[in-house]
Amino acid sequence: MSRSAHPAGPRHADVLPEGHYSAPPTDLNALDPKVWAQTVTRDAHGVVTVGGIDVKTLAERFGTPAYFIDEADFRTRARAWRTAFGPDADVFYAGKAFLSRAVVRWLYEEGLNLDVCSGGELSTALAGGMPADRIAFHGNNKSVEEITKAVEAGVGRIVLDSFQEIVRVAHIASSMGKRQRVQIRVTVGVEAHTHEFIATAHEDQKFGIPLADGQAAEAVRRALQLDGLELIGIHSHIGSQIFDMSGFEVAAHRVVGLLRDIRDEHGVELPEIDLGGGLGIAYTSDDDPREPHEIAKALTEIVSRECEGARLRTPRISVEPGRAIVGPTAFTLYEVGTIKPLQGLRTYVSVDGGMSDNIRTALYDAEYSVCLASRTSDAEPMLVRIVGKHCESGDIVVRDAFLPADLAPGDLIAVPATGAYCRSMASNYNHALRPPVVAVADGDARVIVRRETEDDLLRLDVG
Ligand SMILES: *Cc1c(COP(=O)(O)O)cnc(C)c1O
Protein backbone atom coordinates (compact mmCIF):
# COMPACT_ATOMS: atom_id res chain seq x y z
CA MET A 1 0.00 0.00 0.00
CA SER A 2 1.24 3.44 -0.83
CA ARG A 3 1.20 5.61 2.25
CA SER A 4 0.86 8.69 0.06
CA ALA A 5 -2.50 7.45 -1.16
CA HIS A 6 -4.32 7.72 2.15
CA PRO A 7 -7.10 10.26 2.41
CA ALA A 8 -5.17 12.71 4.52
CA GLY A 9 -2.55 13.17 1.83
CA PRO A 10 1.20 12.82 1.63
CA ARG A 11 1.94 15.55 4.16
CA HIS A 12 0.36 13.24 6.70
CA ALA A 13 2.72 10.34 6.23
CA ASP A 14 4.47 8.57 9.10
CA VAL A 15 7.53 10.76 9.15
CA LEU A 16 6.95 14.47 9.38
CA PRO A 17 9.20 16.69 7.30
CA GLU A 18 12.33 17.66 9.21
CA GLY A 19 11.75 20.77 11.28
CA HIS A 20 8.04 20.84 10.50
CA TYR A 21 7.22 21.70 14.10
CA SER A 22 10.36 23.58 15.03
CA ALA A 23 8.62 26.93 15.25
CA PRO A 24 5.71 27.40 17.61
CA PRO A 25 3.02 29.82 16.47
CA THR A 26 3.66 33.42 17.44
CA ASP A 27 0.41 33.69 19.41
CA LEU A 28 -0.82 30.54 21.14
CA ASN A 29 -4.14 32.21 22.01
CA ALA A 30 -5.00 33.15 18.41
CA LEU A 31 -7.82 31.33 16.64
CA ASP A 32 -7.06 30.99 12.93
CA PRO A 33 -10.39 31.56 11.10
CA LYS A 34 -9.20 29.07 8.48
CA VAL A 35 -9.59 26.12 10.86
CA TRP A 36 -12.35 27.37 13.17
CA ALA A 37 -16.08 27.64 12.53
CA GLN A 38 -17.36 31.05 11.58
CA THR A 39 -18.80 32.18 14.97
CA VAL A 40 -15.89 30.91 17.09
CA THR A 41 -14.08 33.66 18.98
CA ARG A 42 -12.78 34.43 22.48
CA ASP A 43 -14.94 36.43 24.90
CA ALA A 44 -13.74 39.26 27.16
CA HIS A 45 -12.38 36.69 29.65
CA GLY A 46 -10.45 34.84 26.94
CA VAL A 47 -12.79 31.85 26.91
CA VAL A 48 -13.53 30.36 23.50
CA THR A 49 -17.16 30.85 22.47
CA VAL A 50 -19.25 29.43 19.64
CA GLY A 51 -22.66 30.72 18.58
CA GLY A 52 -22.47 33.18 21.48
CA ILE A 53 -21.92 30.56 24.24
CA ASP A 54 -18.61 30.00 26.00
CA VAL A 55 -17.08 26.54 26.28
CA LYS A 56 -17.06 26.52 30.10
CA THR A 57 -20.84 26.89 30.06
CA LEU A 58 -21.11 24.30 27.29
CA ALA A 59 -18.91 21.83 29.20
CA GLU A 60 -21.01 22.29 32.34
CA ARG A 61 -24.26 21.75 30.45
CA PHE A 62 -23.25 18.95 28.10
CA GLY A 63 -20.08 17.43 29.57
CA THR A 64 -16.91 16.45 27.75
CA PRO A 65 -15.87 15.13 25.36
CA ALA A 66 -18.48 16.62 23.07
CA TYR A 67 -18.73 17.87 19.50
CA PHE A 68 -20.10 21.40 19.07
CA ILE A 69 -21.42 22.27 15.63
CA ASP A 70 -21.90 25.87 14.52
CA GLU A 71 -25.28 25.80 12.78
CA ALA A 72 -24.86 29.21 11.14
CA ASP A 73 -21.54 28.08 9.68
CA PHE A 74 -23.04 24.84 8.38
CA ARG A 75 -25.86 26.71 6.69
CA THR A 76 -23.48 29.31 5.25
CA ARG A 77 -21.24 26.65 3.73
CA ALA A 78 -24.16 24.60 2.39
CA ARG A 79 -25.66 27.75 0.83
CA ALA A 80 -22.30 28.80 -0.64
CA TRP A 81 -22.07 25.47 -2.49
CA ARG A 82 -25.68 25.69 -3.63
CA THR A 83 -25.27 29.26 -4.87
CA ALA A 84 -21.90 28.60 -6.51
CA PHE A 85 -23.26 25.78 -8.66
CA GLY A 86 -26.55 27.50 -9.46
CA PRO A 87 -29.86 26.11 -10.69
CA ASP A 88 -28.34 24.04 -13.52
CA ALA A 89 -26.40 21.77 -11.17
CA ASP A 90 -27.07 19.70 -8.07
CA VAL A 91 -25.15 19.59 -4.80
CA PHE A 92 -25.44 16.31 -2.94
CA TYR A 93 -24.11 16.47 0.62
CA ALA A 94 -22.25 13.21 1.38
CA GLY A 95 -24.08 11.94 4.45
CA LYS A 96 -21.28 9.65 5.51
CA ALA A 97 -19.26 12.67 6.68
CA PHE A 98 -21.86 13.31 9.40
CA LEU A 99 -25.58 12.66 9.32
CA SER A 100 -28.40 13.36 11.77
CA ARG A 101 -32.01 14.41 11.35
CA ALA A 102 -31.21 18.02 12.25
CA VAL A 103 -28.51 18.11 9.55
CA VAL A 104 -30.95 16.62 7.04
CA ARG A 105 -33.39 19.44 7.81
CA TRP A 106 -30.70 22.12 7.38
CA LEU A 107 -29.75 20.61 4.02
CA TYR A 108 -33.36 20.45 2.93
CA GLU A 109 -33.93 24.07 3.89
CA GLU A 110 -30.76 25.21 2.12
CA GLY A 111 -31.75 23.46 -1.11
CA LEU A 112 -29.18 20.67 -1.13
CA ASN A 113 -29.62 17.02 -2.06
CA LEU A 114 -28.25 14.11 -0.06
CA ASP A 115 -26.00 11.10 -0.70
CA VAL A 116 -26.46 8.00 1.42
CA CYS A 117 -24.55 4.73 1.29
CA SER A 118 -26.40 2.37 3.61
CA GLY A 119 -29.89 1.46 4.76
CA GLY A 120 -29.19 3.27 8.03
CA GLU A 121 -28.23 6.49 6.30
CA LEU A 122 -31.27 6.18 4.02
CA SER A 123 -33.58 5.80 7.04
CA THR A 124 -32.03 8.86 8.70
CA ALA A 125 -32.40 10.89 5.49
CA LEU A 126 -36.07 9.95 5.16
CA ALA A 127 -36.76 10.41 8.89
CA GLY A 128 -35.17 13.87 8.68
CA GLY A 129 -37.64 14.83 5.97
CA MET A 130 -35.48 14.78 2.85
CA PRO A 131 -37.76 14.09 -0.12
CA ALA A 132 -36.76 10.75 -1.64
CA ASP A 133 -36.24 12.23 -5.09
CA ARG A 134 -33.43 14.38 -3.66
CA ILE A 135 -31.58 11.32 -2.31
CA ALA A 136 -28.84 9.38 -4.14
CA PHE A 137 -27.98 5.88 -3.00
CA HIS A 138 -24.34 4.73 -3.18
CA GLY A 139 -22.33 1.71 -2.16
CA ASN A 140 -20.33 -1.16 -3.60
CA ASN A 141 -22.39 -3.88 -1.95
CA LYS A 142 -25.93 -2.71 -1.40
CA SER A 143 -28.06 -5.53 -0.07
CA VAL A 144 -31.28 -6.64 -1.74
CA GLU A 145 -33.14 -5.22 1.30
CA GLU A 146 -31.40 -1.86 0.92
CA ILE A 147 -32.08 -1.68 -2.81
CA THR A 148 -35.70 -2.66 -2.29
CA LYS A 149 -36.14 0.00 0.37
CA ALA A 150 -34.52 2.65 -1.83
CA VAL A 151 -36.64 1.79 -4.89
CA GLU A 152 -39.78 1.62 -2.77
CA ALA A 153 -39.03 5.02 -1.23
CA GLY A 154 -38.47 6.42 -4.74
CA VAL A 155 -34.90 7.70 -4.39
CA GLY A 156 -33.81 10.08 -7.11
CA ARG A 157 -30.97 7.87 -8.20
CA ILE A 158 -29.12 4.71 -7.39
CA VAL A 159 -25.46 4.75 -8.32
CA LEU A 160 -24.70 1.34 -9.81
CA ASP A 161 -21.32 0.00 -8.78
CA SER A 162 -20.95 -3.44 -10.41
CA PHE A 163 -22.28 -5.67 -13.17
CA GLN A 164 -24.24 -7.73 -10.64
CA GLU A 165 -25.88 -4.62 -9.28
CA ILE A 166 -27.10 -3.54 -12.73
CA VAL A 167 -29.14 -6.73 -12.95
CA ARG A 168 -30.12 -6.71 -9.28
CA VAL A 169 -31.53 -3.17 -9.30
CA ALA A 170 -33.25 -3.71 -12.67
CA HIS A 171 -34.90 -6.88 -11.38
CA ILE A 172 -36.08 -5.31 -8.12
CA ALA A 173 -37.46 -2.22 -9.87
CA SER A 174 -39.21 -4.27 -12.60
CA SER A 175 -40.80 -6.56 -10.04
CA MET A 176 -42.32 -3.48 -8.41
CA GLY A 177 -43.45 -2.18 -11.79
CA LYS A 178 -40.99 0.70 -11.52
CA ARG A 179 -38.28 2.23 -13.63
CA GLN A 180 -35.40 3.35 -11.37
CA ARG A 181 -33.22 6.32 -12.31
CA VAL A 182 -29.58 5.22 -12.11
CA GLN A 183 -26.07 6.39 -12.77
CA ILE A 184 -23.11 4.11 -13.38
CA ARG A 185 -20.05 4.72 -11.26
CA VAL A 186 -16.90 4.39 -13.30
CA THR A 187 -13.27 4.38 -12.24
CA VAL A 188 -11.38 6.67 -14.53
CA GLY A 189 -7.84 5.76 -13.49
CA VAL A 190 -7.27 8.88 -11.41
CA GLU A 191 -6.58 8.96 -7.72
CA ALA A 192 -6.31 12.38 -6.12
CA HIS A 193 -5.20 13.33 -2.64
CA THR A 194 -4.25 16.76 -1.48
CA HIS A 195 -1.72 18.35 -3.84
CA GLU A 196 -1.16 15.57 -6.31
CA PHE A 197 -3.01 13.05 -8.36
CA ILE A 198 -1.94 9.81 -9.89
CA ALA A 199 -3.27 8.83 -13.30
CA THR A 200 -3.10 5.11 -14.00
CA ALA A 201 -4.52 2.86 -16.68
CA HIS A 202 -6.24 0.51 -14.25
CA GLU A 203 -7.84 1.25 -10.93
CA ASP A 204 -7.01 -1.33 -8.31
CA GLN A 205 -9.90 -0.64 -5.94
CA LYS A 206 -13.30 -1.96 -4.92
CA PHE A 207 -15.46 0.91 -6.17
CA GLY A 208 -16.94 1.40 -9.61
CA ILE A 209 -16.53 -0.18 -13.01
CA PRO A 210 -13.26 0.53 -14.84
CA LEU A 211 -13.33 2.60 -18.01
CA ALA A 212 -10.40 0.50 -19.12
CA ASP A 213 -10.90 -2.40 -21.57
CA GLY A 214 -14.37 -1.19 -22.50
CA GLN A 215 -15.84 -2.42 -19.21
CA ALA A 216 -17.81 0.76 -18.48
CA ALA A 217 -19.07 0.84 -22.08
CA GLU A 218 -20.30 -2.75 -21.61
CA ALA A 219 -22.05 -1.76 -18.36
CA VAL A 220 -23.82 1.05 -20.21
CA ARG A 221 -24.85 -1.37 -22.99
CA ARG A 222 -26.45 -3.70 -20.45
CA ALA A 223 -28.13 -0.93 -18.41
CA LEU A 224 -29.70 0.59 -21.54
CA GLN A 225 -31.32 -2.76 -22.39
CA LEU A 226 -33.09 -3.26 -19.07
CA ASP A 227 -36.67 -2.05 -18.63
CA GLY A 228 -36.28 -1.51 -14.89
CA LEU A 229 -33.55 1.11 -15.35
CA GLU A 230 -33.45 4.65 -16.64
CA LEU A 231 -29.78 5.46 -17.15
CA ILE A 232 -29.37 9.19 -16.50
CA GLY A 233 -25.63 9.59 -16.28
CA ILE A 234 -22.10 8.62 -15.35
CA HIS A 235 -20.54 9.03 -11.91
CA SER A 236 -16.91 9.43 -10.90
CA HIS A 237 -15.35 10.08 -7.46
CA ILE A 238 -11.58 10.41 -7.46
CA GLY A 239 -10.42 10.83 -3.87
CA SER A 240 -10.57 12.99 -0.78
CA GLN A 241 -9.01 16.06 0.87
CA ILE A 242 -8.15 17.35 -2.63
CA PHE A 243 -6.89 20.90 -3.15
CA ASP A 244 -5.75 20.69 -6.73
CA MET A 245 -8.26 20.60 -9.61
CA SER A 246 -6.08 18.80 -12.16
CA GLY A 247 -7.33 15.35 -11.09
CA PHE A 248 -10.90 16.46 -11.86
CA GLU A 249 -9.70 17.69 -15.23
CA VAL A 250 -8.40 14.25 -16.20
CA ALA A 251 -11.52 12.56 -14.74
CA ALA A 252 -13.91 14.87 -16.65
CA HIS A 253 -11.95 14.32 -19.86
CA ARG A 254 -12.30 10.56 -19.53
CA VAL A 255 -15.97 10.59 -18.47
CA VAL A 256 -16.90 12.90 -21.34
CA GLY A 257 -15.02 10.53 -23.65
CA LEU A 258 -17.36 7.77 -22.48
CA LEU A 259 -20.43 10.01 -23.03
CA ARG A 260 -19.21 10.59 -26.58
CA ASP A 261 -18.73 6.85 -27.18
CA ILE A 262 -22.25 6.23 -25.82
CA ARG A 263 -23.69 8.79 -28.21
CA ASP A 264 -21.78 7.30 -31.13
CA GLU A 265 -22.85 3.72 -30.33
CA HIS A 266 -26.41 4.18 -29.04
CA GLY A 267 -27.47 7.59 -30.33
CA VAL A 268 -28.25 8.82 -26.80
CA GLU A 269 -26.70 11.75 -24.97
CA LEU A 270 -26.86 10.99 -21.23
CA PRO A 271 -28.13 14.11 -19.46
CA GLU A 272 -26.04 14.03 -16.26
CA ILE A 273 -22.47 13.78 -15.02
CA ASP A 274 -21.49 13.47 -11.36
CA LEU A 275 -17.95 14.42 -10.41
CA GLY A 276 -18.12 13.19 -6.81
CA GLY A 277 -16.74 14.90 -3.74
CA GLY A 278 -13.39 15.01 -2.02
CA LEU A 279 -12.71 18.74 -1.81
CA GLY A 280 -10.23 19.56 0.93
CA ILE A 281 -10.52 21.67 4.08
CA ALA A 282 -8.00 23.30 6.41
CA TYR A 283 -7.12 21.06 9.35
CA THR A 284 -4.13 23.25 10.22
CA SER A 285 -3.05 26.74 9.21
CA ASP A 286 -0.84 25.19 6.50
CA ASP A 287 -3.84 24.09 4.41
CA ASP A 288 -5.33 26.43 1.78
CA PRO A 289 -8.67 25.15 0.54
CA ARG A 290 -10.52 26.68 -2.40
CA GLU A 291 -13.80 28.50 -2.09
CA PRO A 292 -16.93 26.80 -3.50
CA HIS A 293 -17.33 29.47 -6.20
CA GLU A 294 -13.78 28.81 -7.48
CA ILE A 295 -14.44 25.07 -7.49
CA ALA A 296 -17.77 25.51 -9.29
CA LYS A 297 -16.22 27.77 -11.90
CA ALA A 298 -13.31 25.38 -12.51
CA LEU A 299 -15.48 22.25 -12.75
CA THR A 300 -18.12 23.89 -14.95
CA GLU A 301 -15.45 25.19 -17.33
CA ILE A 302 -13.70 21.83 -17.51
CA VAL A 303 -16.91 19.96 -18.36
CA SER A 304 -18.09 22.59 -20.89
CA ARG A 305 -14.72 22.60 -22.64
CA GLU A 306 -14.58 18.81 -22.83
CA CYS A 307 -18.17 18.61 -24.14
CA GLU A 308 -17.51 21.26 -26.74
CA GLY A 309 -14.53 19.22 -27.92
CA ALA A 310 -16.72 16.11 -28.18
CA ARG A 311 -19.62 18.09 -29.72
CA LEU A 312 -21.96 17.05 -26.91
CA ARG A 313 -24.61 19.10 -25.14
CA THR A 314 -23.19 20.00 -21.70
CA PRO A 315 -24.82 17.63 -19.22
CA ARG A 316 -26.23 18.67 -15.86
CA ILE A 317 -23.38 18.51 -13.33
CA SER A 318 -23.64 17.22 -9.79
CA VAL A 319 -21.06 17.25 -7.02
CA GLU A 320 -20.94 15.53 -3.64
CA PRO A 321 -19.07 17.51 -1.00
CA GLY A 322 -19.14 16.05 2.51
CA ARG A 323 -16.07 17.17 4.41
CA ALA A 324 -15.99 20.58 2.69
CA ILE A 325 -19.41 21.43 4.15
CA VAL A 326 -19.44 19.88 7.61
CA GLY A 327 -15.73 19.48 8.43
CA PRO A 328 -14.91 23.04 9.47
CA THR A 329 -18.23 23.63 11.27
CA ALA A 330 -17.51 21.63 14.43
CA PHE A 331 -14.85 21.21 17.11
CA THR A 332 -14.36 18.62 19.82
CA LEU A 333 -14.11 19.85 23.39
CA TYR A 334 -12.04 17.75 25.83
CA GLU A 335 -11.01 18.12 29.45
CA VAL A 336 -7.32 17.69 30.23
CA GLY A 337 -6.71 14.78 32.60
CA THR A 338 -3.08 13.85 33.09
CA ILE A 339 0.01 15.65 31.83
CA LYS A 340 3.23 13.68 31.42
CA PRO A 341 6.40 15.56 30.44
CA LEU A 342 9.00 13.31 28.82
CA GLN A 343 12.38 15.02 29.16
CA GLY A 344 13.89 16.03 25.83
CA LEU A 345 10.97 14.57 23.87
CA ARG A 346 7.53 16.06 24.33
CA THR A 347 4.71 16.35 26.82
CA TYR A 348 1.87 13.86 26.65
CA VAL A 349 -1.48 15.47 27.43
CA SER A 350 -4.28 12.95 28.04
CA VAL A 351 -7.87 13.90 27.41
CA ASP A 352 -11.18 12.26 28.32
CA GLY A 353 -11.82 10.91 24.79
CA GLY A 354 -9.47 9.78 22.04
CA MET A 355 -9.49 7.35 19.14
CA SER A 356 -13.11 6.43 19.89
CA ASP A 357 -14.25 9.97 18.96
CA ASN A 358 -11.54 10.76 16.39
CA ILE A 359 -10.00 7.77 14.61
CA ARG A 360 -8.58 9.80 11.73
CA THR A 361 -5.20 10.47 13.33
CA ALA A 362 -4.62 6.77 14.02
CA LEU A 363 -6.18 5.64 10.73
CA TYR A 364 -4.78 8.16 8.25
CA ASP A 365 -2.01 9.95 10.18
CA ALA A 366 -4.27 12.98 9.82
CA GLU A 367 -3.10 16.27 11.25
CA TYR A 368 -5.16 18.44 13.57
CA SER A 369 -4.54 21.56 15.56
CA VAL A 370 -5.58 22.28 19.14
CA CYS A 371 -5.99 25.25 21.47
CA LEU A 372 -6.43 25.95 25.15
CA ALA A 373 -10.10 26.94 25.17
CA SER A 374 -11.15 27.66 28.76
CA ARG A 375 -8.68 30.55 29.23
CA THR A 376 -5.82 32.36 27.58
CA SER A 377 -2.24 32.05 28.77
CA ASP A 378 1.00 33.99 28.41
CA ALA A 379 3.13 30.98 29.33
CA GLU A 380 5.87 29.69 27.02
CA PRO A 381 4.82 27.20 24.32
CA MET A 382 5.48 23.53 24.99
CA LEU A 383 5.48 20.76 22.39
CA VAL A 384 2.63 18.38 23.18
CA ARG A 385 1.01 15.25 21.86
CA ILE A 386 -2.70 15.03 22.64
CA VAL A 387 -3.61 11.44 23.45
CA GLY A 388 -6.79 9.70 24.51
CA LYS A 389 -7.62 7.37 27.38
CA HIS A 390 -7.78 4.12 25.40
CA CYS A 391 -5.61 1.04 25.95
CA GLU A 392 -3.61 1.56 22.78
CA SER A 393 -0.42 3.52 22.23
CA GLY A 394 -1.65 4.64 18.79
CA ASP A 395 -4.50 6.45 20.55
CA ILE A 396 -3.42 9.89 19.38
CA VAL A 397 -5.72 12.83 18.67
CA VAL A 398 -3.14 15.48 17.72
CA ARG A 399 0.33 14.17 16.94
CA ASP A 400 2.30 17.38 17.44
CA ALA A 401 1.12 20.76 18.59
CA PHE A 402 2.09 23.60 20.92
CA LEU A 403 0.12 24.51 24.03
CA PRO A 404 1.03 26.89 26.87
CA ALA A 405 3.44 25.37 29.43
CA ASP A 406 1.09 26.18 32.33
CA LEU A 407 -1.55 23.78 30.98
CA ALA A 408 -3.16 22.00 33.93
CA PRO A 409 -5.60 19.16 34.61
CA GLY A 410 -9.15 20.50 34.34
CA ASP A 411 -8.33 22.92 31.50
CA LEU A 412 -10.56 22.58 28.46
CA ILE A 413 -8.90 22.13 25.09
CA ALA A 414 -10.60 22.21 21.70
CA VAL A 415 -9.67 20.45 18.46
CA PRO A 416 -11.13 22.25 15.41
CA ALA A 417 -12.31 20.84 12.06
CA THR A 418 -13.78 17.65 13.54
CA GLY A 419 -17.19 17.96 11.86
CA ALA A 420 -16.49 15.31 9.22
CA TYR A 421 -15.61 11.64 9.75
CA CYS A 422 -15.25 11.95 13.54
CA ARG A 423 -18.68 11.32 15.08
CA SER A 424 -19.64 9.29 12.01
CA MET A 425 -16.61 7.00 12.53
CA ALA A 426 -16.83 6.97 16.34
CA SER A 427 -16.61 3.62 18.10
CA ASN A 428 -17.28 2.08 21.50
CA TYR A 429 -13.72 0.82 21.91
CA ASN A 430 -13.03 0.13 25.60
CA HIS A 431 -16.80 0.55 25.98
CA ALA A 432 -16.39 4.29 25.59
CA LEU A 433 -19.66 6.18 25.40
CA ARG A 434 -19.88 8.04 22.13
CA PRO A 435 -20.00 11.83 22.69
CA PRO A 436 -23.00 14.00 21.89
CA VAL A 437 -23.27 16.44 19.02
CA VAL A 438 -24.56 19.80 20.17
CA ALA A 439 -25.76 22.42 17.70
CA VAL A 440 -25.07 26.00 18.75
CA ALA A 441 -26.62 29.09 17.17
CA ASP A 442 -27.49 32.61 18.33
CA GLY A 443 -26.88 31.96 22.02
CA ASP A 444 -28.85 28.73 21.96
CA ALA A 445 -27.44 25.19 22.30
CA ARG A 446 -29.32 21.97 21.75
CA VAL A 447 -28.33 18.34 21.58
CA ILE A 448 -28.89 16.87 18.11
CA VAL A 449 -27.29 13.49 18.87
CA ARG A 450 -27.27 12.64 22.57
CA ARG A 451 -24.38 11.16 24.51
CA GLU A 452 -24.45 7.38 24.77
CA THR A 453 -25.09 5.93 28.19
CA GLU A 454 -23.98 2.72 29.86
CA ASP A 455 -27.61 1.64 29.54
CA ASP A 456 -27.24 1.98 25.76
CA LEU A 457 -24.23 -0.35 25.86
CA LEU A 458 -25.92 -2.88 28.11
CA ARG A 459 -29.08 -2.85 26.01
CA LEU A 460 -27.13 -4.44 23.13
CA ASP A 461 -25.53 -6.99 25.46
CA VAL A 462 -28.35 -9.48 25.86
CA GLY A 463 -26.48 -11.63 28.38
C1 LIG B 1 -16.97 9.90 0.49
C2 LIG B 1 -17.64 10.27 -0.76
C3 LIG B 1 -17.96 11.61 -1.00
C4 LIG B 1 -17.61 12.72 -0.06
O1 LIG B 1 -16.23 12.87 0.13
P1 LIG B 1 -15.69 14.16 0.92
O2 LIG B 1 -14.22 13.94 0.96
O3 LIG B 1 -16.31 14.12 2.28
O4 LIG B 1 -16.11 15.35 0.15
C5 LIG B 1 -18.64 11.91 -2.17
N1 LIG B 1 -19.00 10.94 -3.05
C6 LIG B 1 -18.70 9.64 -2.83
C7 LIG B 1 -19.14 8.65 -3.83
C8 LIG B 1 -18.03 9.26 -1.69
O5 LIG B 1 -17.74 7.98 -1.49
PDBQT file of the ligand as one rigid body, heavy atoms in Angstrom, charges set to zero:
ROOT
HETATM    1  C1  LIG A 501     -16.970   9.901   0.486  1.00  0.00    +0.000 C 
HETATM    2  C2  LIG A 501     -17.640  10.270  -0.764  1.00  0.00    +0.000 A 
HETATM    3  C3  LIG A 501     -17.956  11.606  -1.003  1.00  0.00    +0.000 A 
HETATM    4  C4  LIG A 501     -17.605  12.724  -0.063  1.00  0.00    +0.000 C 
HETATM    5  O1  LIG A 501     -16.232  12.869   0.131  1.00  0.00    +0.000 OA
HETATM    6  P1  LIG A 501     -15.692  14.156   0.917  1.00  0.00    +0.000 P 
HETATM    7  O2  LIG A 501     -14.215  13.944   0.964  1.00  0.00    +0.000 OA
HETATM    8  O3  LIG A 501     -16.305  14.120   2.284  1.00  0.00    +0.000 OA
HETATM    9  O4  LIG A 501     -16.114  15.352   0.155  1.00  0.00    +0.000 OA
HETATM   10  C5  LIG A 501     -18.635  11.913  -2.166  1.00  0.00    +0.000 A 
HETATM   11  N1  LIG A 501     -19.000  10.940  -3.053  1.00  0.00    +0.000 NA
HETATM   12  C6  LIG A 501     -18.702   9.643  -2.826  1.00  0.00    +0.000 A 
HETATM   13  C7  LIG A 501     -19.136   8.645  -3.826  1.00  0.00    +0.000 C 
HETATM   14  C8  LIG A 501     -18.027   9.256  -1.695  1.00  0.00    +0.000 A 
HETATM   15  O5  LIG A 501     -17.736   7.979  -1.495  1.00  0.00    +0.000 OA
ENDROOT
TORSDOF 0
